[in-house]
């Protein structure tokens, strides 16, 4: 289907293939192209692929660390790596003439992100990626999922959504250390501890899950009806942010450090 679609647009042979990152849901069809095709990827993508060799994802022939410009005739693609976000090696792919920007699995135009903010490996990097996207002069943004391309407004909307998640989860953690009746869940934790004596994971999980639910509910109050399926992965997204706040941003609430 992919080769058929390309063939309907041009008869020019395909000479280069760019891996956005290593995940199979985006490059798992790389095997359909000619073995002579020039595959370009970030060095971290090459490393990830070397750990799980897969014939459907041939190793890249050209790698780069920071940036790489591909010139073919009068066309240019600017490849740039700005740090880990969705995964290390996930690159910005920019067509300056067409003003098209590709960054996969960060912004989901019109939709709430998939679980764990798209399975992001770095929440700080994921947050920063929005500002990095907005630093480009683009008219069309391709995020890789859910049916349509996006634009600058879509990126700004998701940036606002992620900031709300951050604020709501930070509030939940901080107020859990106070006497606030909504967020002070000491009675719940104590009840679980009594039923599970000595099982520290049991009452800590209840603590985290309860705060995650409060954060998710607070976020849904604003985003239900604004981003599609806001409630579907809200709990998982809130849980991901809550844990990142604890370990990446030192927002530890009543637990403090070990």
N, C-alpha and C positions, 0 to 999 in steps of 0.2 A: 504494500500500500504506500509506503514511504517513497520507494523508488518510482512508483507509478505517478504519485503526486508531483515529484520533482520533474519527471519526464513530461508532464503536461505544461510545465512552465518554461523549460529550456532543454535544448539538445546538447548543451555544452557538458562535457564529461566532468564528473565530480572528482576533484583532485585532492581536497583537504577535508578533514573532519576534526572538529574541535570538541573535546570533552569538557563540559561545564564543570563536572566533578565525577566522582567514581561510582555513584549509585546506579544500580542496574535498571531502575525504573526510568532512567533518562538515557543511558548509553547501552542498554542491553541489546539493542538491535545493531550495534556497530559491525557485527559480523557479516551483515548483508552487503556491505560495500566491498569493493575490490581490495585484494590483499596489497595492492600497490599504493593505496590511498595514504596520504600523509596525515597521521593522527598527531594532534597537538594537545598538550595538557600541562597543567601545573605539576611541578615535581612531587608535590604531596599526593596528587591523584595517582601518579605513577607508582608511588610507594604503597598506597592503599590497594591498588590492583595487584601488586606483587605479593601481597599477603593472602589474597584469595584468588589465585589464578583462575581465569574464566575464559573459555574460548569465544564466548559471545561478546567479550569486551577485550579486544586485543590491546596489548600494551602500546602506549604512545611512542612514536618515533622521534618526536621533538618535544622537549620539556623546557620550562622556564621557571624562574624564581619570582620575579617582581612584575615584569611586563614583557609583552611580545606583540609586535605589529606584523600583521600578515598583509602583504600587498600582492594583489592579483589584477593585472591590467590596470583599470582606473578605479578599482575597488579596494577599500581598506577596512580591516577589522582591527580594533585595538583591544588586546587582552590585558587584563590587569588583576593582580592578586592583592587584596587589601587586608588579609588576615582571616583567621577562622571565624565562621559564622554558622551556617548550616552544617558545614564540615570543613576541615582544613583542605585547601585545594580548590574550593568553590570560587570560580573566577567571574569577573565582570567581562562581558563581551559586548563591545560597542561598535556600531556602524555609524560613523560620524556624518557621512553624506545623507544617509537615510534617517538619521536621528532615532535609531532603534537601540535600546539597551536591553541586554539579557542578563539576569541574575536569578538563578534557579532556586526555588524552595525558600525564598525569603518573603516576598509579598505575594498574597493570593488575591488578585483583584476581585473585589466584590464579596469575598468570602472571609469568614473567620479561618485562621490558619489551622491546618491539621494538628493532631495531637502533639503536645510538647513544642508548640510553635514550629511545626513542620519537622519535628525530630532534630531540632537545633542542638549542636554540640557545644555551643558557647552562647549564652544569653547576652553577655556584654557585647560580643561581636555581632550578634543578631540585632541588637538595638542600634549599634553604630552603623550597620549596613544601610539603614534607612536614610541617614544623613549622607552617607557615601553615594547612594543612588541619586539623591536630590542634587548632588554636586555636578551631575552630568546634564548636558543640554539634550534632552530627549523628548520626542513626541509619543513614542510607543515603548511600553515596557512589557517584556515577556518574562513571566514568572514560572511557567512550566506546568501549571495545573488549572483545572476547573473551567476550561472552555473559552476563555477570552483573554486577549491582551489587556494591558492596563495603561494608565497614563499618570501624570504627576499627581493628580487629585487622589487616585487610588493609593499611591504611596503615602501621601499625607494622611489619609484616613487611617491606614493601618498603623502608621507611626503614632497617631493619637490613641488608637486602640491599645497598642503595646504599652504606652505610657500610662494609660488608665489601669491596666493590669498591674504594672509596677507599683503605682500609687496605692491601689486597693490592697495588694498583698503586703506592702510595707506597713500600711495602716493596721491590718489584721495582726501582724507580728507584734508591732509596738504596743497596741492596745491589749494584747493578750497578757502583757506584764502589768496591767493596771487593774483597777476595780471596775472598769467598764462592764456593765451587765451583759452586753451582747458578746463581747470578745473575751471576757474572763471565763475560761473553760476549765478552771481548776477542779470544779466538782465532777465534771465528766471524766477528767483524767484520773482523779482519785478513785472514782468508782471502778474504772477499768483496772487500775493498779490493785485494788482489793480483790478483784476476781482473777487476777493474773499475777500473784505475788512473785516478785523477783524478775518478771518478764519486762524488761525496760523497753524492748521494741514494741510491745503491745500498747502501752500507754503513750509512747512517743508517736506511734502511727496515728492513734486517735487524735492527739494534739495536732499533728500536721494535717490530717484529713479534715478535721473540723475547721481549721483556719482556711484551708483550701476551698471548702464549700462556702464559707463566708465571703471570701474574695471573689469566687466565681459568681455568686449571687449579686454582689455589689456591681460587678462588671456587666452582668446581664441586664441590670436595670437600665443601662444606657444603650447597650449594643444590640439587644434583641430587636429585630426589624430594621437595623441599620446595616449590619453585615450579615450575609446569609449564613444560616445554621450557627448562629452565635452560641446557642446552648449546647450544641452537639459535643464539642471538644473543650468547652469552657473549663470544666473541672480539671482536665489533664493539662491545659495551658496554664491555669492558675497554679497547679501543683508544681509545674516546672519552674515557673517564675518564683514561687515561694521558696523553693529549695535553692535556687540561684541567689536569691537575696540573702539567704543564710550563709552560704559558703563563698560567694563571690563578692558580696557587698557588706558582709559583716553586720547584717541586720538580724540579730540573734534572739531578740525578745527575752523571755525569762530564763531561757536555757543557758545563755552565756557560752563561754568556751569550756572545753574539757580540760 
